[in-house]
Amino acid sequence: MRLLLVEDSPRLIELVGETMRDAGWRLDAVSSLSEAEAAISEREHDLVLLDLGLPDGDGLDLLKWIRQEHAGLPVLVITARGSVDERVQGLDAGADDYLVKPFHHRELLSRCRAMLRRNPHAIQPVLEAGALRFDPATAELTCGAAAVALPPRERSLIEMLMREVGRVVPKRRLETALSEYGQELSSNALELAVSRVRKRLQPLDTGVQIETVRGLGYLLRTTA
């Protein structure tokens, strides 16, 4: 899952980023209407978290643009505008849900999960490779009956490799997918993530191995 946060508060960007990454979701964060339009046009997102008070305009204008250009993209408004009239205005403008600041991170996650369940395009099947099983809805990785703990970036990496099991996934594609908008992942950072996943899986009877294909990328191969 990749979410887009449109918010101009650095502290809130940091807090929401930690919450989403801990949940196993990738998060792009931008702080203006113009950056948001560019991010939505350049990358596919499963959900937008939208603040309304932005430095270069009103988030409602972006919401109306999304409904015109990307009608199926779910939008959760997160804002300090909490009166009944303001909530009605946001929902009538096209928001799928509306959350007033301040909010608890658990409620934010719950609302995001509910919205993603209602979006048929965001529903993804459970992935299996060897003894590994990854549930995109919960970002839970298991080997047999045992949970396998991985940091957010490494969870996203194994998810991508499991989606293409038996096929080479190009390094550039992995770097782009694991990066945040405007902050590209380096080759060294990708190699470190691969090394960490290998080290975590090595003592387990997974029935798979990650192979390096020189000059191309990485491949998850079943060994059973």
LUMBA-844267 format. One record per residue: residue number from 1; residue in one letter; y, x, z of N, C-alpha, C in turn. Coordinates in pm, whole numbers, plus 50000, padded with zeros to 5 digits. Example, Ala and Ser with C-alpha at 12.3 -4.5 7.8 and 13.67 -1.06 7.14 Angstrom:
<rs>
> resi	resn	ny	nx	nz	cay	cax	caz	cy	cx	cz
> 1	A	49431	51319	50780	49550	51230	50780	49670	51320	50780 $
> 2	S	49775	51285	50708	49894	51367	50714	50003	51290	50787 $
</rs>
This chain:
<rs>
> resi	resn	ny	nx	nz	cay	cax	caz	cy	cx	cz
> 1	M	49881	50084	50000	50000	50000	50000	50125	50088	50000 $
> 2	R	50222	50053	49917	50350	50124	49918	50461	50022	49939 $
> 3	L	50543	50046	50041	50653	49957	50074	50784	50028	50045 $
> 4	L	50888	49948	50020	51023	50002	50002	51112	49947	50112 $
> 5	L	51176	50036	50186	51272	49998	50290	51413	50024	50237 $
> 6	V	51496	49920	50236	51636	49932	50194	51720	49914	50319 $
> 7	E	51769	50025	50374	51832	50025	50507	51923	50147	50518 $
> 8	D	52043	50129	50575	52137	50242	50583	52142	50305	50721 $
> 9	S	52061	50262	50815	52057	50322	50948	51950	50431	50953 $
> 10	P	51990	50559	50967	51889	50666	50970	51787	50648	51082 $
> 11	R	51833	50598	51197	51741	50580	51310	51637	50472	51279 $
> 12	L	51681	50362	51219	51586	50255	51187	51490	50300	51076 $
> 13	I	51540	50377	50980	51454	50431	50876	51344	50516	50940 $
> 14	E	51383	50598	51037	51285	50683	51105	51181	50600	51180 $
> 15	L	51227	50498	51253	51135	50417	51333	51041	50335	51246 $
> 16	V	51095	50272	51142	51011	50192	51053	50914	50284	50978 $
> 17	G	50963	50402	50940	50876	50497	50871	50756	50536	50956 $
> 18	E	50779	50564	51084	50669	50599	51175	50571	50483	51188 $
> 19	T	50625	50361	51200	50540	50243	51214	50452	50222	51092 $
> 20	M	50511	50232	50973	50435	50206	50851	50334	50317	50822 $
> 21	R	50373	50441	50846	50280	50551	50821	50164	50546	50920 $
> 22	D	50191	50509	51045	50083	50494	51142	49986	50384	51102 $
> 23	A	50038	50283	51031	49953	50173	50983	49878	50211	50857 $
> 24	G	49906	50330	50804	49836	50376	50685	49902	50337	50555 $
> 25	W	50027	50290	50560	50100	50250	50440	50202	50357	50404 $
> 26	R	50225	50372	50273	50328	50464	50226	50461	50391	50221 $
> 27	L	50567	50462	50258	50700	50400	50265	50801	50484	50190 $
> 28	D	50872	50420	50096	50991	50479	50035	51112	50420	50106 $
> 29	A	51214	50501	50131	51333	50452	50200	51458	50490	50122 $
> 30	V	51544	50393	50097	51673	50415	50032	51780	50343	50113 $
> 31	S	51906	50382	50092	52011	50329	50179	52122	50256	50105 $
> 32	S	52102	50224	49977	52207	50155	49901	52145	50063	49797 $
> 33	L	52226	49972	49745	52180	49880	49641	52140	49956	49514 $
> 34	S	52222	50053	49476	52195	50126	49352	52065	50205	49362 $
> 35	E	52042	50269	49476	51917	50343	49495	51797	50249	49497 $
> 36	A	51816	50131	49556	51707	50034	49563	51668	49986	49423 $
> 37	E	51765	49954	49340	51735	49911	49203	51661	50019	49127 $
> 38	A	51702	50145	49145	51635	50256	49077	51492	50271	49127 $
> 39	A	51472	50262	49258	51338	50279	49316	51244	50169	49269 $
> 40	I	51293	50046	49267	51210	49932	49225	51176	49944	49077 $
> 41	S	51269	49994	48998	51246	50007	48854	51151	50122	48821 $
> 42	E	51154	50227	48904	51077	50348	48874	50938	50348	48935 $
> 43	R	50919	50274	49046	50792	50278	49116	50743	50138	49148 $
> 44	E	50612	50124	49155	50552	49995	49192	50542	49986	49343 $
> 45	H	50592	49876	49398	50585	49852	49542	50515	49720	49570 $
> 46	D	50450	49714	49687	50381	49592	49727	50470	49498	49808 $
> 47	L	50577	49553	49866	50664	49474	49953	50795	49546	49972 $
> 48	V	50905	49469	49978	51038	49526	50005	51087	49476	50140 $
> 49	L	51133	49569	50224	51200	49537	50349	51349	49558	50326 $
> 50	L	51427	49452	50335	51566	49455	50288	51666	49422	50398 $
> 51	D	51753	49518	50428	51870	49492	50512	51978	49430	50423 $
> 52	L	52063	49348	50481	52166	49281	50400	52300	49353	50402 $
> 53	G	52330	49422	50512	52458	49491	50522	52447	49634	50473 $
> 54	L	52475	49658	50345	52459	49790	50285	52594	49846	50243 $
> 55	P	52607	49978	50234	52739	50040	50210	52801	50006	50075 $
> 56	D	52720	49974	49975	52777	49947	49843	52764	49802	49801 $
> 57	G	52743	49713	49897	52738	49572	49862	52650	49491	49955 $
> 58	D	52630	49366	49921	52552	49273	50001	52408	49271	49954 $
> 59	G	52315	49284	50049	52174	49282	50013	52131	49154	49945 $
> 60	L	52204	49045	49965	52170	48920	49896	52180	48935	49744 $
> 61	D	52274	49020	49699	52287	49044	49556	52162	49114	49502 $
> 62	L	52109	49210	49580	51986	49277	49539	51869	49178	49540 $
> 63	L	51866	49093	49639	51760	48992	49647	51759	48903	49524 $
> 64	K	51876	48859	49481	51885	48774	49361	51841	48851	49236 $
> 65	W	51876	48981	49230	51834	49065	49118	51682	49080	49115 $
> 66	I	51622	49100	49233	51476	49111	49240	51410	48984	49188 $
> 67	R	51464	48870	49228	51404	48744	49185	51416	48723	49033 $
> 68	Q	51521	48780	48975	51538	48768	48830	51451	48867	48753 $
> 69	E	51442	48990	48804	51376	49097	48729	51234	49126	48776 $
> 70	H	51203	49096	48901	51070	49126	48957	51028	49007	49044 $
> 71	A	51009	48894	48980	50994	48767	49051	50880	48766	49152 $
> 72	G	50772	48839	49125	50656	48834	49214	50659	48932	49329 $
> 73	L	50763	49013	49340	50770	49115	49445	50811	49053	49577 $
> 74	P	50726	49058	49681	50762	48997	49810	50876	49072	49879 $
> 75	V	50965	48997	49943	51081	49055	50013	51089	48999	50154 $
> 76	L	51092	49090	50252	51115	49054	50391	51255	49103	50428 $
> 77	V	51344	49011	50459	51479	49047	50501	51476	49087	50648 $
> 78	I	51534	49204	50679	51549	49248	50817	51697	49275	50840 $
> 79	T	51761	49196	50925	51906	49200	50934	51954	49153	51070 $
> 80	A	52079	49187	51103	52141	49138	51225	52203	49000	51207 $
> 81	R	52206	48951	51083	52261	48818	51057	52159	48712	51100 $
> 82	G	52182	48656	51219	52078	48574	51277	52107	48427	51295 $
> 83	S	52222	48377	51248	52251	48235	51264	52162	48153	51173 $
> 84	V	52151	48025	51203	52069	47936	51120	52119	47935	50977 $
> 85	D	52251	47924	50959	52307	47920	50824	52275	48048	50747 $
> 86	E	52283	48162	50815	52256	48290	50749	52108	48303	50711 $
> 87	R	52020	48257	50799	51877	48261	50768	51845	48170	50650 $
> 88	V	51903	48051	50650	51881	47959	50539	51933	48018	50409 $
> 89	Q	52050	48083	50415	52108	48143	50295	52014	48251	50239 $
> 90	G	51958	48334	50327	51867	48439	50282	51739	48384	50222 $
> 91	L	51682	48285	50286	51558	48224	50234	51584	48152	50102 $
> 92	D	51696	48083	50093	51729	48012	49969	51759	48110	49854 $
> 93	A	51804	48231	49889	51832	48331	49786	51706	48396	49733 $
> 94	G	51592	48372	49801	51466	48424	49748	51384	48505	49843 $
> 95	A	51428	48522	49970	51348	48597	50066	51219	48521	50098 $
> 96	D	51109	48595	50113	50982	48534	50151	50970	48518	50301 $
> 97	D	51043	48598	50376	51045	48589	50522	51174	48653	50571 $
> 98	Y	51205	48630	50699	51336	48670	50751	51316	48713	50896 $
> 99	L	51353	48837	50928	51335	48892	51063	51469	48944	51113 $
> 100	V	51509	48895	51230	51640	48930	51285	51628	49052	51376 $
> 101	K	51720	49147	51358	51728	49263	51446	51790	49222	51581 $
> 102	P	51751	49288	51689	51641	49385	51698	51506	49316	51699 $
> 103	F	51405	49387	51653	51271	49330	51648	51171	49432	51700 $
> 104	H	51053	49385	51739	50948	49473	51786	50865	49518	51666 $
> 105	H	50823	49643	51667	50749	49696	51552	50618	49621	51528 $
> 106	R	50559	49566	51634	50434	49491	51616	50458	49362	51539 $
> 107	E	50573	49298	51564	50604	49177	51488	50633	49211	51343 $
> 108	L	50702	49321	51319	50729	49363	51182	50598	49385	51106 $
> 109	L	50504	49457	51167	50375	49482	51104	50300	49352	51077 $
> 110	S	50303	49262	51175	50232	49135	51160	50289	49054	51045 $
> 111	R	50421	49050	51033	50484	48975	50923	50452	49041	50788 $
> 112	C	50451	49174	50784	50416	49243	50660	50272	49212	50619 $
> 113	R	50181	49217	50714	50041	49187	50682	50026	49045	50631 $
> 114	A	50096	48951	50695	50088	48810	50653	50141	48793	50510 $
> 115	M	50251	48860	50478	50308	48849	50344	50216	48910	50239 $
> 116	L	50154	49023	50274	50064	49087	50180	49938	49004	50157 $
> 117	R	49894	48933	50260	49777	48845	50243	49809	48731	50147 $
> 118	R	49935	48687	50147	49973	48576	50060	49998	48620	49916 $
> 119	N	50006	48751	49896	50034	48803	49762	49903	48844	49696 $
> 120	P	49854	48768	49599	49723	48798	49539	49719	48934	49471 $
> 121	H	49835	48983	49426	49838	49113	49358	49821	49228	49456 $
> 122	A	49846	49204	49586	49837	49310	49685	49701	49314	49753 $
> 123	I	49617	49213	49730	49484	49210	49791	49395	49310	49718 $
> 124	Q	49338	49406	49792	49257	49510	49732	49120	49515	49798 $
> 125	P	49016	49537	49719	48881	49538	49774	48856	49660	49862 $
> 126	V	48759	49648	49950	48716	49761	50031	48652	49866	49940 $
> 127	L	48685	49993	49962	48634	50103	49880	48513	50168	49948 $
> 128	E	48414	50205	49869	48295	50271	49923	48258	50389	49836 $
> 129	A	48219	50500	49902	48171	50620	49833	48079	50692	49930 $
> 130	G	47952	50707	49891	47857	50765	49984	47851	50679	50110 $
> 131	A	47865	50744	50225	47865	50671	50353	48006	50633	50397 $
> 132	L	48106	50670	50316	48245	50639	50351	48281	50498	50308 $
> 133	R	48365	50435	50390	48414	50301	50360	48561	50297	50400 $
> 134	F	48648	50255	50307	48792	50248	50335	48842	50108	50307 $
> 135	D	48908	50049	50407	48965	49915	50392	49115	49928	50370 $
> 136	P	49166	49902	50249	49310	49916	50223	49397	49824	50309 $
> 137	A	49343	49710	50350	49423	49615	50428	49455	49668	50566 $
> 138	T	49363	49746	50623	49383	49799	50759	49400	49950	50761 $
> 139	A	49379	50016	50646	49383	50162	50635	49280	50227	50726 $
> 140	E	49169	50159	50749	49063	50211	50835	48956	50279	50751 $
> 141	L	48926	50404	50787	48820	50481	50721	48704	50495	50817 $
> 142	T	48584	50464	50768	48464	50477	50850	48358	50555	50774 $
> 143	C	48270	50618	50851	48153	50685	50798	48034	50625	50871 $
> 144	G	47958	50543	50801	47856	50464	50871	47925	50367	50965 $
> 145	A	47888	50373	51093	47950	50285	51191	48064	50351	51267 $
> 146	A	48092	50478	51236	48191	50554	51312	48325	50557	51241 $
> 147	A	48433	50536	51317	48568	50547	51263	48602	50694	51239 $
> 148	V	48673	50721	51131	48715	50856	51097	48868	50861	51105 $
> 149	A	48919	50935	51201	49064	50942	51221	49125	51048	51129 $
> 150	L	49228	51008	51055	49302	51099	50969	49450	51067	50980 $
> 151	P	49538	51168	50966	49682	51141	50961	49716	51056	50837 $
> 152	P	49833	50992	50836	49869	50900	50726	49856	50960	50586 $
> 153	R	49908	51081	50564	49903	51140	50430	49758	51164	50387 $
> 154	E	49676	51214	50478	49537	51242	50446	49458	51112	50422 $
> 155	R	49494	51005	50494	49430	50876	50468	49462	50827	50327 $
> 156	S	49588	50844	50287	49626	50803	50151	49555	50886	50046 $
> 157	L	49535	51014	50075	49466	51103	49982	49321	51060	49962 $
> 158	I	49247	51037	50070	49107	50998	50056	49096	50860	49989 $
> 159	E	49194	50772	50015	49194	50643	49948	49205	50661	49797 $
> 160	M	49296	50746	49753	49313	50767	49608	49188	50827	49545 $
> 161	L	49127	50923	49614	49006	50985	49560	48890	50886	49556 $
> 162	M	48881	50799	49656	48774	50699	49658	48793	50595	49549 $
> 163	R	48917	50569	49511	48942	50474	49402	48894	50531	49268 $
> 164	E	48885	50662	49258	48847	50727	49132	48720	50810	49151 $
> 165	V	48631	50768	49238	48512	50848	49269	48438	50884	49141 $
> 166	G	48404	51014	49130	48335	51062	49011	48427	51102	48898 $
> 167	R	48557	51081	48914	48655	51115	48810	48761	51209	48868 $
> 168	V	48812	51298	48782	48916	51391	48825	49048	51317	48840 $
> 169	V	49113	51335	48955	49247	51280	48977	49346	51394	48961 $
> 170	P	49436	51389	48862	49528	51500	48838	49615	51531	48959 $
> 171	K	49645	51659	48977	49727	51702	49090	49863	51634	49087 $
> 172	R	49922	51625	48969	50057	51567	48959	50056	51421	49003 $
> 173	R	49951	51350	48967	49940	51210	49007	49929	51198	49159 $
> 174	L	49851	51286	49220	49837	51285	49366	49970	51319	49434 $
> 175	E	50036	51422	49382	50164	51463	49440	50266	51350	49435 $
> 176	T	50271	51278	49322	50365	51167	49308	50330	51053	49402 $
> 177	A	50202	51018	49408	50160	50905	49490	50178	50931	49639 $
> 178	L	50159	51055	49681	50169	51087	49824	50310	51121	49868 $
> 179	S	50402	51131	49773	50540	51163	49808	50617	51037	49842 $
> 180	E	50733	51056	49904	50827	50947	49927	50935	50954	49821 $
> 181	Y	50998	50840	49791	51097	50833	49685	51209	50933	49711 $
> 182	G	51235	51020	49612	51340	51119	49625	51298	51245	49699 $
> 183	Q	51172	51250	49747	51122	51366	49821	50983	51400	49769 $
> 184	E	50979	51477	49662	50851	51506	49597	50766	51599	49684 $
> 185	L	50636	51575	49679	50540	51657	49753	50512	51785	49675 $
> 186	S	50506	51898	49744	50479	52025	49678	50329	52044	49660 $
> 187	S	50293	52135	49569	50152	52167	49546	50088	52223	49672 $
> 188	N	50163	52304	49746	50110	52361	49870	50080	52252	49972 $
> 189	A	50167	52152	49981	50145	52043	50076	50022	51961	50038 $
> 190	L	50000	51943	49907	49880	51872	49862	49755	51951	49895 $
> 191	E	49757	52081	49869	49641	52165	49899	49610	52164	50049 $
> 192	L	49713	52162	50131	49693	52157	50276	49629	52024	50316 $
> 193	A	49674	51915	50255	49617	51784	50285	49470	51779	50245 $
> 194	V	49437	51833	50128	49298	51836	50085	49213	51917	50182 $
> 195	S	49265	52032	50224	49194	52117	50319	49167	52044	50450 $
> 196	R	49264	51968	50498	49248	51895	50623	49142	51785	50611 $
> 197	V	49141	51716	50497	49040	51611	50477	48901	51674	50472 $
> 198	R	48887	51783	50398	48757	51851	50391	48709	51893	50529 $
> 199	K	48799	51949	50606	48762	51996	50740	48720	51880	50830 $
> 200	R	48789	51765	50816	48755	51649	50899	48621	51588	50859 $
> 201	L	48591	51588	50730	48468	51525	50682	48347	51618	50689 $
> 202	Q	48370	51750	50697	48262	51847	50686	48148	51824	50787 $
> 203	P	48176	51795	50914	48064	51777	51008	47994	51642	50998 $
> 204	L	48045	51553	50915	47990	51419	50905	47892	51410	50787 $
> 205	D	47798	51321	50798	47702	51298	50690	47761	51193	50596 $
> 206	T	47859	51235	50515	47935	51140	50432	47868	51109	50300 $
> 207	G	47787	51201	50249	47729	51181	50117	47827	51204	50004 $
> 208	V	47941	51266	50033	48040	51297	49930	48099	51435	49956 $
> 209	Q	48161	51492	49853	48236	51615	49871	48356	51615	49776 $
> 210	I	48462	51681	49821	48583	51693	49739	48576	51825	49663 $
> 211	E	48580	51818	49532	48574	51937	49448	48711	51964	49387 $
> 212	T	48746	52092	49377	48867	52134	49308	48832	52162	49162 $
> 213	V	48903	52098	49071	48884	52123	48928	49004	52206	48882 $
> 214	R	48982	52333	48863	49089	52428	48837	49178	52384	48722 $
> 215	G	49309	52386	48749	49406	52354	48646	49422	52206	48619 $
> 216	L	49341	52123	48686	49349	51980	48661	49380	51900	48788 $
> 217	G	49291	51906	48888	49314	51826	49006	49193	51828	49099 $
> 218	Y	49161	51712	49154	49052	51702	49252	48961	51587	49216 $
> 219	L	48834	51600	49258	48732	51501	49226	48648	51475	49351 $
> 220	L	48625	51348	49380	48536	51310	49489	48400	51279	49428 $
> 221	R	48300	51358	49465	48167	51343	49406	48066	51302	49514 $
> 222	T	47981	51206	49478	47873	51169	49569	47762	51272	49558 $
> 223	T	47701	51305	49670	47599	51408	49673	47459	51354	49694 $
> 224	A	47449	51225	49726	47317	51168	49752	47245	51137	49622 $
</rs>
